[in-house]
Amino acid sequence: QVQLVESGGGLVQPGGSLRLSCAVSGSMFAFLAMGWYRQAPGQQRELVASITTGGTTNYADSVKGRFTISRDNAKNTVYLQMNSLKPEDTSVYYCNGFVQVIARKDYWGQGTQVTVTS
């Protein structure tokens, strides 16, 4: 059983920083590609950042240079460091992990709210 639990969301002023964490239970973490998605009210869920099992990262254009995704396989945890936050970053952030052998299998966390406001 794979469970993902996010933490670290909250309220921050524009220009501030937050670090999100996603702890993954079970023994599959090293085999999971991980990502952070976000979804604002009335909008589709979008991929913010991803990291492969080998550590290759990818970012949405809107967060490049401001957000950093990383993973610690010893702690079964993936992080999203968010700097220079903007009001448009306000959203519920979801942790995702997936493995693809024949078919893709996705795992999701429950989401954590990030609100950027003055």
N, C-alpha and C positions, 0 to 999 in steps of 0.2 A: 504494500500500500504506500503510495507516494502522496505526501501532503505538503503543500506550500503555505507558509505563513509569513505575510509581510508585516513590517513594522517600520516606524520612522517618519510617517506622514505627519502633517500638522499645518499650522498657520505660520506664514513667514512674510516679511515685507519684500517688496521688489528689490532685487539686487542681493537678496540673502541666499543662504544655502541650506540644503537638507540632504541627509543621506538615508536612502531607503535600504532596508535589508530584507532578504527573503530566505528563510531557513527551510530547507528541504529534508523531510524525514525519509527514512529508508536507505537503501544501499545503492540506489541508482544514480545518485547525483553526478558522478563522474562521467556517466554515459549520456547525460541530458544536455542538449543545447538549451541555453537559458535566454530569456528576454524579458523586457519590461514593456508593457503596453499602457496606454492611458485612454480613458473615455470620459469626455465631458458631456453634460446633459444635452440630449438631442443630437449628439454626434456619434459617428462610428468609432469603434475602438481602433486605435492606431498603434503601430509598432514604434516605440521610442528608441530602443537600443537592444542589441542582441550580442551574445557571445557564444562561440562554439565550444565544444569540448576541448579543443586545442588552444583556445584563448583568442581567436580572431574576433574582432569586434566590428559592429556596424551600427550606424546612427542615422536617425531621421535628420534631414537637413535643418529642421527647426531647432535642433538641440546640439548640433555639432559645435565643438569648442566650449560648450557649457556643461554638458553631462558626460560622465564617465561610468561605464559599466565594468565590473570586475567580478571575479569569482574566486572563492577559497575552497578548494576541494577538500581540504582537511577539516573544514568547519561545515561543509555541506551548505554553503551560503553564497548567494549572489547579492551584489550591492549595486546601487545606482547613486553616485555622487552627483548632486545637482547644484550647480553654482550659477550665479547671475540670474536668479529666477525672475520670471516675468509674469504678469497677471495672466497671460495666455497659457501659462503652464498649469494653471489651476485645473485639476481633474482628479478622477479616481485612477490610481496607478495599480496595475495588476502585474503580478509576477507570473511568468509562464515558463514551463519546461516541456521539452518534447524529445521524443526518441522516434526514429524512423527505421524500421527494419524492412518490413514489407509495406505496411500501412503506417501512417503517422499517428502517434498517440500523444495527446496533449494533456498537460496537467496545469491547473490554474489555482492561484491563491484567491483569497476573498476580497482583496483590494484594500487600498489605503488612501485616504483623502489627502490631497495636497492643495492648499489654498494660498495663493499669493495675492496679498492685498495690502494697501497702505491704510 
